[in-house]
Amino acid sequence: MDIQDILNSYSGRYIVQTFFHSLTAVALVGIFLRLWKIENPLVIQKFRFLVILLPVLSFPVYHLLNPVRGEVSFRICALFDSSRWLSLALWESFPVSLFLVPLFLGTSLIILFQEVIPVTKHLMHLRKTAYPVDAGAPSSVKSILNELPAPEVDDFVIKDNNPVLIAKSGPRPAILLSSGLLNLLSYDQLKAALAHEVAHTIRNRRPFLILVFLVRLLMFYNPVTLIAFRRAVSDEEKICDDMAVSWTGKPQTLADTLKMFCPEDAIRDNHSDGLALKSLAGYGHIMSIRSRVERLERAVNQQVSLPWLKFALTFLTIGILNYYIV
């Protein structure tokens, strides 16, 4: 059995078509977001979820609606026939399908080594690690948490001179702060930072976000879904920024707090102060923080409610076009 036979099997056609359906979805979502000038991260994230969720169901749903969709009679009228293009040979020797195999395999390895293994290790570490905490957070922390619309959250202080702030999810959410962070931040900055973490504990309780994560794992081979999910995660940080600002009313204070975790020379190779960039992931993290800071300093008033008519139009456009991509 050669590579073409594998891709023409049911599982192979599912993998190939969901990949092309993702490409269509991400292109249309990008076009509509720019056309309608949507900037609110909560709304943008919902549009991005279309890229992640629709392709995983499109293949079986389309075949349920039309069982002959995979036959030649339908493919002739289709907008895009993947099997026809993948069977083409470049320089009469290299089938186009050979370029998809390393793409899918590479994406699977990225998911495995950059996400599945690190997340698994992190969860195991959290279960086994006993943080060196003090008796409890100071009254200023408890006072701030009482002012915020937070669920019942435990708060602890880690004995660490570095600025550390961790929000732990689960049945009993908790916020861990380092003694170094408490010494570094003013009361308003501490409130802004805690408000952001409280927003995470609230949002992490939503089962829909867990569903999106699980669906993305099912599409482990799909590079488009990988990128869309990571951008949705970046949107999540901005959503929590907005929630924090809505509670504190001080976007500039949160921006100033974020700057402490992204010093101006953090992306330069500066061995004297220990801020050398060690990985591409570190660079991406710093760029994400800078983007959030710039957005907070612009303090743009944005539409919060989801424009359902535009969302429905995007949904239908993706669904109709992908029906004719086989």
Secondary structure, DSSP 4 states (H G I P E B T S, - for coil): --HHHHHHSHHHHHHHHHHHHHHHHHHHHHHHHHHTT---HHHHHHHHHHHHHHHHHHHHHHHHH-TTTTSHHHHTTSSB-HHHHHT-EETTTEETHHHHHHHHHHHHHHHIIIIIHHHHHHHHHHHH----B-S---HHHHHHHHHTT--S-EEEEE--SS--EEEE-SSS-EEEEEHHHHHHS-HHHHHHHHHHHHHHHHHTT-HHHHHHHHHHHHTTT-HHHHHHHHHHHHHHHHHHHHHHHHHH--HHHHHHHHHTTS-TTTTS--TTTT-----HHHHHHHHHHHHHHHHHHHT-----S--HHHHHHHHHHHHHHHHTB-
